[in-house]
Amino acid sequence: MSRGSETFQEVGVRIGAVAFVALVAGVVLGWAPLIPLAAALAGGLYAAELAIADAPLDVAAPAVAAGLLLCTELGYWSLEERTRWLGEVGDGLRRAALVALLGVAAFLVAATLLVLVDAGRARGLALDLVGALAAVTVLVVARSQRQPSNGA
């Protein structure tokens, strides 16, 4: 929120507070619709900041995306933990590893998209080589799918 004017910062702090209260209320009261509302408010605030600042590309976007996904996933996990059931030994650790993997995957996908968007805006030999490599890859995959199998 440091990119906006003083008025935007004041409104941003209020929206951030509402998002935080919605997340805490959703977890404490067990009301699931508040969890995505909190993520939507936080994500919308970030998007508004980028729109106001007219920033070309923000390198923090992958971290924000991963953070929002982790916040939502952990919020839902907290709601699921309210019910008592006996699971297998190690279920918690497996779930924690899965959530961590989802966070890393979200970061990597967002970072890859950011790189692709930045490369798409660029011109030159590097972009031509990437396009040629993509075309060759498509042709190889299409050719491998057309070959008849010996068992048919």
Secondary structure, DSSP 4 states (H G I P E B T S, - for coil): -TTS-HHHHHHHHHHHHHHHHHHHHHHHHT-TTHHHHHHHHHHHHHHHHHHHHT-S--TTHHHHHHHHHHHHHHHHHHHHTTS-----TTHHHHHHHHHHHHHHHHHHHHHHHHHHHHHHH--SHHHHHHHHHHHHHHHHHHHHHHSPPTT-
